């Protein structure tokens, strides 16, 4: 009827207007747009991680939370996005409001001692510990490990002095001037900083995402080249009203194992459910008994693997991947390509080449390419090698560097 037609037309106009406004903001105010998106999904770490990655692809810098700079939500700062304090675990709204109020009335915090002195009654030790782990105290110029060593002692001292003040007792600090008080302040210990990996793990623990980097960053080029889908493609998209991957779709995903649950079937066989994390988020991987037995040795915490399988998707839920094959990052099948200008050039080096190849034991293919005739020949399995740096060093003793190359096989072509 006319009423229904009008309502549909109005809904289409609203959607078109929202789409136009979104496109305009994304194009002309990308930093503000991404900051607003992150604030809107602050409780969904998978989506925050996806927006962080997208921001970095847009050359938008992501800054860690900062007790002197952060607001409640994500904000824009010098054309970068500053993490909001609400993203830090165990930091409730009353505590955040106390931090912002103190900063507004008394100015920025000078150091961790000043922060604790002004706010100890609104804090607990877990909140302070998580602020350190998140990088929110980096603004003070101290190492995170240094602050972790002494924050509890600072808290205890402030609580004790607060109780003394309430009971009317005087302390040594009541009788000395400010310059002398500095001599009694708790000093930062002389300790080395946490390793990069430890700092990243702390950030993930208290923020749900990595800020100063990601354990997979050094593998990003290989990861992108090998996968057919990211974990984000398995997330239910409310705008599309579905996941990007379809039920039954063949998929290759890659990432690191961050969680594993082992279960037993009714026939007492072992199967597993993995949480695989990539640069954008996580996806659940289901491994049935037969495949669990084959790949069990690869299923360790933090192991970096590629999973070949097919998607399983239910209505209005995140998708999963049913595992069919697992390949560790450092065990990707490779090919050794050897180029010769002419067949005569190949024959001249053939004897030494085959001798070198025979001494290398492995499962990687060897491809011979003759440039002038554009002939290509794949050597048989008897001549498969372990295509590694050691073999390359031996080959470069009699071949030019540009004529010997190790290439990782594309996983999708192996499926």
N, C-alpha and C positions, 0 to 999 in steps of 0.2 A: 504494500500500500504506500501512499505518499509519505506517511509519517516514518515508515521504516526506511524508505529511500532517502529522505532528508537526513535521518540520523546517520546513515552510512556515509552520506556525502560529507556531513559535518566531521565525522571521525577521520575520514580521509584527509580533510583540510587540516585538522589538528595534527595528524601524523606528518603531513607534508611540511607544516610550519615548524614542528619540533625538529624534523630532519634537517631543514634549512638552517635553523638556529644552531643546531649541533655542528653542522658542517662549517658554518661561519666561525664559531668559537674555536673549533679545532684548527682551522686554517689561520686565523688572525690572532688568536690568543691561546696557542698550544700549551704553554706552561700552566696558565690559569685553568685551562680545561682539564688537563691531566691531574692537577692538584685537587680539583673539585671531585673528579672521578674517584681518586684514591680515598678522599674523606668519606665519600658515600658508601664505600665498601670496606671500611677500616676493619670490620670484624671478619672479613673473608680474606684470609691470607693468600689463597690461590689467586684471587682476582687482583689483590694488591701487587703480588709478584708479577703477574702478567702486565699490569700497567707500568710497573717499574722498568721491566724489560722494554716495553714499547717506548717509554720515555727515553731510555738510553739509545734506542735505535733512532730517535728523533734528535739526538745530541742534547737532550735535557739532562742536566746533572742532578743526581739524587743526593741530598745531604742528610746525615744522620740526625736524630733528635738532639736538641741542645737546650739545657736548662735556662740559658740566657737568651735564646733566639726563638725557640719553638712556641707555637700556640697550641690550642687544644687539638685542632685538626691539621691537615697538610696545608702548608702555606707557600707562597711564592717569595723567593729571596734572591735578588741579583740574577734573575732569569734562570734560577734553579728551583727545585722543589725541596722544601725542608720538611722532614718527618715531624708529625704531630706527637705530642706527649701521650695522647690517648692510645697510640699504637703500642706503648710499652706495657707489658704484662705486669699485673699487681700494682698498677698506678691508677687508682680510682679517681673519679671526678672530683671529690672533695680535696684530695691531695693536689691534683692539677690546679684547681682553683686557688689553693693556698700558695702554690708556687707562683702563679701569675699575679696574684694580689701582692705578694711580698716584693716581686720584681718591679711592679708598678709603683709601690709606695716607697721602697727603700733603694731602688736601683738594681743593677745587675749583681749577681753573686760573684764575689772576688775569688773564691776558691771553695773546695769541698767543705772545709771547716766552717766557712761563712754560711754556706748553704745549710749545713746540718744545724748550726747554732740558731739560725732564723726559723727553721722549719721542723725541728726534731719532734715537736708535739703533734705534728700532722703526718709524720712518717713512720714507717716500720723498716726494719733492716732489709727485708726482701725488696722493698721499693727502691732503697738506695743501691742495693746490689744490682738490681736490674737496670737502673739508670747508668751505672758504671759499665755494665756489659753491653748496653745498647750504644755506647759512645756519647751519651748525653753530657758527660763530665769532661770530654776531651777538650772542651773550651778552656779548661784551667791549665792545660799544658803539661799535665802529669801522665805517666803511663797507666794504663788500665790495671795492670798487675799491682803497681804501687798502691793505687787507691783501694783495691780489693783487700790488701793486707791490713789496712788501718781503719776502714770505715766503721767497723763494729766498735772499735775502741772509742772513736769519736762520738758515736751514738751513745755509748754507755756513759761517757763523761758528761755529755750534755743532759742526759736523763738524771744522773746523780746530782748535778748542780741545780737542775730544776727542782728536784725534791728538796734539796737543802734550802733553796730560796723560799719554798712554800712553808717549810718548818721554821724559818727564821734563823737558820744556822749560817754562820759566816765561813767563807773559804779563803784560802791564801790569795785568790785572785781579787778579792775585795780590798786587799791592802796594798796592791802594787799598781803602778801606772801602766799605760798601754805598751810602752816600749819594752818593759820587763815581761809583760804577759807573752810576748812573742817568743821569748826564750823557753817558755813552758809549753808551747804548742806542740802537738804531735807531729813529728817530722816524717816526710816521705822516705821509706826505706830504699836503699840502693839495690834494686833488683832489675833483672832484664824484663823486657816486655813479653807478652804472650806471643806465640807464633801466629802467623797469618791464619792458619787453619783453626787454631783455638779461638781467635777473635771472631772469625766467621761463624763458628759454631755457637758462640755466645750470642751473637746478633740474631741468629736463627732461633735460638732458645727463647729470647725475650721479646722479639719483634715478629717472629713467625716467618721472616724473610731475611735474606742476606743484603747488607747495605754496602759495605766497603769492597765487595767483590762476590764471587761465587766459585765454589770448587770446580765447576764445569767450564769456567771461562777459558782455561787453557786448551780445552778440547772443543771449543765452539765451532770452529771451521769444520772439523771432522763430523761433529754432531749434526750440523745443518746439512751437510752433504749426504749423510747416510739415512736420515729419517724421512718418512713420508707424512708423518703427523706429529704435532707437539701435544703435550698434556692438555694444553688449553683447548685443543680440538675435541677433547672428550668431556669438557665442561658444558653443562646445560646452559644454553644462551636464551635468556628470556625474550630478547627481541626477535630471534629467529624461531623461538618456541621449539628448539631441538638442539642437539649437538651438531657440530660441523661434520664429524664422522658419522657414517650410517651403519645401522645394525648389519653385521656380517662383513663389513668392509675390511679388506686386507690392509694391515698397517704395520709400519716399522716405527717404533719409538725408542728413544735412548735417554739415559739418565743414570742417577745413582740411587741405590737402594737405601731408603731412610727408615723403613719399617718392614717387618716380616712376621707373619702369623702362620704357624704350622698347625694343621688339623688332620684328623684321621677320618677316613670314610667308614661306612658301615661294614666294609670288608677288611677294615684295619689297615688300609693303605694310606700312605702319607701324601698330602697335597699342601700347597702353600698359597698365601695371599700376600703379595708384595705391594708396598707403596713406592712407586718409582717417581723420582723428582727430576725435572729438567730445569732449564732457565726460566720457565714460565709458571710452573706449578707442579701438581702431582696427579698421578693416575693410578688406579688399582689394577694390578696384574694378577690374573688367576692362573695357577700352574697345577694341572691335574697330575695324578700319581705317576703315570708313565714318564712324563716330561720332568717331574720333580726328581725322579731317580737319575735321569740323564744329566741334569744340570745342577744338582744339589751343591756341587763344589764351588759354583759361581755365586751362590746366594748368600753372601756375607754382607754385613752392614757396611755401607758406604762404597760397596763395589759398583763400578761403573760398567753398565751393560747396555747392549741393544736387545730389544725384544721384538721378535717377528711373530705376528699372530693376527687375529681378527677381532674386530670390535663387537661388543655386545651392548646394546642400548635399549633401555626401557623408557617408557613415556615419562617425560618431565624429570628425569634423573640424570646424573652424570654417567657417562659411559665407562666401560671397563675394557681391558684387552685380555683375550684368552691366549695364553702363551703357546706357541708351536715350536719356537726355537730361540735360544739365547746365545749371543756372541759377546764376550767381554770386549771392552774398548781396545785392549792391548793384544787381542787375538784375532783381529779382523783379517780375513783372507787377503792376500796380496798377490800381485803379479810383478815379475821382474821383466822389464822391457829392455832389450838390447838392440841398438840400432847400428847398422853397418852401411856405408855408402854404396858398396857394390857387393855382388856375390863373391867376387875375387877377394875383397877385403875380409869377408866372413870366413872364406876357406883358409885364408892365411892365419886367422886366429882360432879356428875351430878346435884344433887339438887341445890347446891350453884352456880354452873356454870350457869344453866338456869335462876336462879333468878337474877344473875348479868347481864346476857345478856338481859333479859326482861327490865331492867331499862335503857338500852342504846338505844336511839331512833335514827335510821339512816337507810341507804340503803346499807350498806356493808355486804357481805356474811360472814358466819361463816363455816369453814371447820374443821371437827373432823377427826383426824388421829390416828389409833390404830397401834402401831409399830410392835408388835409381829406377828400380822396376816396381816399387811399391808392393813388394811381396811381404806377406806376414805369415809366420809359421809358429804354431804353438807346440812346444816340445812335449813329448809323452810324460806319463806319470813317473817313469823311471828317472826322469831328469828334474823332478820337482825339488825345490830348494827351501831353505829357511831364509827368506828375503829380509836380511837385517844389515846393520852397519858393518859387521865383520865381513860378510860376503862382499859388500860394496867395496871395501878397502882392498880386497884381493883382486876384484875385477878392474879397479882403477889403476892397478899396476901395469896393465897393458891396454886398457881402453880409455878413451877420453871421457871426462866427467859428463859431458852433455849427451853421451851415447849410452849411458846406463842409468836407469831410473826405476825406483820402486813405487808402484801405484796400488793403493788400496782398492779392492773391488767394491763396486756399489752393491749394498745389501739388497736393494729392491730387485736388482737383476738376478739375484740368487734365489728369490722367493718362487 
